C-alpha cells in the first residue's frame, strides 16, 4: 500500500470514528431541538455515504460541518460506553457509602435482647459516628473530638477484649484469694461491637447494692411501671421500671422481683479517666461493665440515634417486619 493510500485510509477511519461518536452523542442528547437533531442526523447520513464512496474531499467537507454542529449542540454529552457509565455510577455510590460509614453514619443490628425494652433483637439502627469526633477509619484514633458521651446515652463501641480479659482474670484471682466463689463472666472475648447505655462518667463512683445501682453514693432514681411475662421465657415474669440518670429517663427490665439480690452486687469502683461505665437495659441478661469492666473512650464508635428496620425472627413472636418500630428514636 502506497503512502497516499495509507493517508486516505487514515482519513476515512477518522471519519468513521467521528460518525460513531457523534451518533452516540446525538442519541443520548435530551435537551436539543428537533431542527438541530434533524440537521445533525442528515449530515451524519451524508458523511456515511461519502465514506462508503471514498469521496475524500466530500468526507473532509462534511466532517467539518458535523464537528461544528456537534460543538454547537452536543457539547457536554457523554460519549462513554453505557457499561462504563454504569460502572462509574456504581463505583461512586460505593465510595460515598464507604465515606458515610467511615465518618458519619453506620448501620448496626441488635443481635440479642441485652438492651430490652429499649432495643430488641432484630432492630436495625443508625449510629451517629460524628457525635463524638472524627476517627481515623478502622482504628481507635481520633483526629478531632467534638463531645464526650453523657449520662444515659446509648452508644456502640468496639469490645475492649484485652482490658476485659485482664479485668475478669483479676476478679477471679481476687475471689480465690479471699476464699469466695467467683461469679463467672459469661463472655466471648473475640473483638466485636457492643451496644450499651452509659450510666457513669470518668471520676464517678458506681456500685451495685441490694438490687440497686448507686452513682456517687446515691441510688439511681427509678419508678415501677408494670410486670408481664418475660419475652421468650415461658413461666418467667419481667419487671419494668423507668430509670433516670442525669437528665435522661428510659425503661429497664429485670427478670427477678424487687429485693432479689443474688449475684447483683458489684463495686464500689471509680471510673477511670478516659473510660465509661456502661450497662444493658435488660439488667439480668446483659454482659456489660458490671461483668468485664469499663469502656475506653477511644473504643466508642458513636451514639445510636434511630431504628430504620426491625425484623422479628419468630423467637418471641410472629416472623415478619415490626412496622411499629420503624423510625423510632433511640432514647
N, C-alpha and C positions, 0 to 999 in steps of 0.2 A: 504494500500500500504506500502510495506516494505521500509526501508531506502535505500536499494540498488536500488529498483525500482524508488524511488524518484530521486536519483542521476542520474540514467540512463535517466530519462525523462528530467531533467535539462540540461544534456549534449546534448541531441537531440534538445531541444529548442534553446540552444545557437548556435548550428549548423544551424538550420533553419534561425535564425536571421543573421548569417554570410552569408548564401546564399542570402537572400533578400537584404542585404546591399551591398554586392559585385556585385550582378547582377545590382543593381541600378547604382552603380559607373561605371560599365562596359558600360552600355547603354548610360551614359552621357559623357563618355570619348571621346574626339575628337582627341587628339594627342597621339595615341597609334598604334603601328604597327599591321599588320594583324596577324603575327605569335603569338605575345603576346596575342592578343584578342582571337585567336582560342584556345590557350592553357588554358587561364583562363576559357573560356566557357566550355571547355572539363572537367576541374577539377570540375567546378560547377555542371555539369550534373552528374559526378561520385559521388559527395557529396550528391546530391539529392537521387540517387539510394541507397546509403549507409544509409541515414536517413530513407528512406522508408522501407528498410530491417532491420532496427535497428541493423546494424552491428557496434557496438560501437567502436571497435578497428580501423576499417577501417575509420569510421567517424572522429576519432581523427587524424589519419594519413593524410587524405585528407584535413581536416580543416587547419592543419598546412601548407600544401602546398598552399592552397587558400590564407591564411593570408600572406604568404611570397610573393606570386605573386602580391597580392594587394598592399603591401608596396612598391614593386619594380616598378610597372607600373601605379598604380592608386592613388598614394599619391596626396593629394590636390583636388581630385574630390569630389564635394559636395554630401552629402547623405541626404540633407534636402528635404522634400516633395516639389513638384513644387509649390503648393499653398503658402507655406511659403516663398519660394524664391521670388515669385511674390509680396507677401505682403511686404517683406523686401525691395525689389527694389522700390516699390511704396512709401513706408514709407520714404526711403532715399531721393527719389526725392522731396517729400513734404517738408521734413526737409530742404533740400538745397534751395528750393523755398522760404521757410519762412525766412531763414538766409539772402538770397539775398534781399528779400523785407524789412527786418528789418534794414539792414545795408548798402546795396549797391544801389539797383535799385527798383523802384516801378512804376507800371503801373498806369496811370491816364487818365480818359476820360473827354474830354471837354463837359460840359453839356449845354453850352449856347454860344451866339455869342459875349460875352463881350470882347474877345481878337481878333476879326476880325480886319484886314485881316490876321494877323499872324497865328492864330489858329481859326478853325471853329468848330461849333457844330458837334460832331461825330468823331472828331480826337481822336485817342488813342496814347498816347505818353509815353516815359520812362522818369523818373525823377532820376537824379543822387543824391542819398542821402548822398554820401560820399564827395561831393564837399565842404561842409562847416564844416564837422566834423563827429564824431561818437556819436550817440544819444542812450540813454537807450531806447530800444524798447517800443513803445506805451506811451511814456512820452515826455515832452518838455525839459528833462535834457540832457545835453551834457557831455560826459566823456572826449572828446578831440575835439579841434577846429583846423581846417586847414586854413580857409579863411572866409571872410565875403562877403555877396552879394555886387555886384558892380553895377554902373550905367548901366541901360539898360538890366540887366539880367531878364529873365522870371523865376519866382520862384513859387513853390507850397507851400502853408502854411496852417496850421490849422487856421480857422477863430477865431479871438480873441473875442468871443462873449461877455464876461463880460466887457472888456475895450471898445468895440464898443458901448454897451448899455449905459455905463456911458457917453461916448463922445456925442452920439446922444441926450441923456437927457439934457446934459449941453448946447448943442447948442440950443435946443428947449427952455430951460429956459431963456437963454440969449436973444434970439429973442423976447420972450414975454416981458421981462423986458425992452427991447429997443423999444417996440411997433412995431416991424417989423414982417412981415409974414415969418414964418419959412418954408423953402422948406423941406418937409418930406423926410427922407431917406427910400426908399422902400427896406426893408431888412428882411430876415429871420434870427433871432438870434440863431437858432439852430447851434451847432458846426458842421462844415463840412470843407472840403478842398476847398480852393480858388486858382486860378492861376492868377497872375498879373505881370506887369513889374515894376521894381524898378526905380524910377526917382530921389529919394533924399535919402541921407545917413544921419547918425546921425550928428547933428550940422548944417545941411543945412537949409536954409530958402526957403520955397516953397509957391507960391501964384498963384491964377488964376485971371487974369485980362484982360478984353477986348478980350475974346475968346482965350487967350494965357496963357500958363503956364510959370511962371517965376521961375528960380532957382538961388538963391542968387542974386536977383535983375536983372538978365539977362534973356531975353526970350529964351526958348528952340529953337534952330535953326530948321527950317522946310521949305521944298520946296514943292510947289503944284505938284502933279503928274497927276491926272485926276479926272473926276467925271463921275458917271454912276448910273443907277437905283439901289436903295438900295435893297440888297437881302432880299426877303420875305416881303418887304414893298411896296405894289403897289402904284405908284404915287409919291414916295419919291425919292430924289436924295442923293447919298452918295458922299462925297468929300474925296479924298485920298491925304495924304501928306507923305513925307519922313521926319521923325523927328530924331534929333541927340541929345543924352545926353552922356556926357563923350566921349569915343572912339567908341561908338556903334550907328549905324543908323538902323532904322526899319521903317515899314509903319504903319500909323494910319488911322483911319476912323472917319469922323464926318458926322452927318446927317443934319447939318444946315450950311447955306452958310457962307463964311468968314465974320467976323464982327458981326455975331449974338452972343449976349452975355447974353441973359436972363437965369438966374439961373446958370451961369457958374462961377461966381466969388467966390473965397474962400480965406481964409488966409488974410494976411501972417501968416504962422506958422513955428516955428522952430522944426525940427525933433529931438525928444528926444534921449538921449543916450540909446543904445540898441534897437532902433526902426528904421523902414524904411518907406518911403512913396511910395506906390505902386498904379498904376492905370492900367485900361484896355486900350488896343489899340483902342477899339471901344468906343471913348470918350463920346458919347452921350447915350450909352447903357451899362454902367458899374457902378455897386455899388462898390466903392473902397475907398481909403484913403480920397478922397475929401468928401465922404459921411459919413463914420463911423470912420475915424481916422487912426492911424499909426499901422504898423505891428511889433509886438515884435520879436526880433531876434530869440528867443528860439522857436518861433512857425513856423519858416521857415523849411520845410522838405527837400528841395533840389531844384536843378535847372533843368528845363525842357531841354532835350537835343535832342530828335529825335522822329518823328512820325513813328510808326510802323504799324498803320492801320487807315484808315479813312472811315467812312460809312455815306453815305447820306441817311437820313430817309424819304426824299420826301418833306420836308417843303420848301426847296429852289431849288430843282432840282429833277432829276430822281433818284429814290431809287437805291442803289447799292454801291459798293466799289469804292472809289475815288483812282484809281490806281496811278494817277499822284502825289499824296501826300505821297506815301509810301517811307520811308527813308529820308524824308525832315528833315533837321536840324532846330531846333528852334532858330532863331536869334533874 
